[in-house]
């Protein structure tokens, strides 16, 4: 995805005009749009990873339910989030 944009200064060209030409070339190349579109994209996890995480979560819930039935764990103590 590396794109090199090069702009050389002409003989009677001002610095502002050079910057203007450079920004125009960058906009035409579409680099900024590509970067902005990929900025917040999150890669999808593999199916195996999702299954393993789900199995772990289900096993943890099963153990917690068993402990709750035996009276060894209180559900009100396991609150998540900020205080």
KAQUI-V835343 format. One record per pair of residues at least 24 apart in sequence whose ideal C-beta (glycine too) atoms are under 10 Angstrom apart, sorted by the first residue. I is the first residue (numbers start at 0). J is the second residue. If there is no record, write none. Layout:
i,j
I,J
I,J
This chain:
i,j
0,30
0,33
0,34
0,37
1,30
2,28
2,29
2,30
2,33
3,28
4,28
4,30
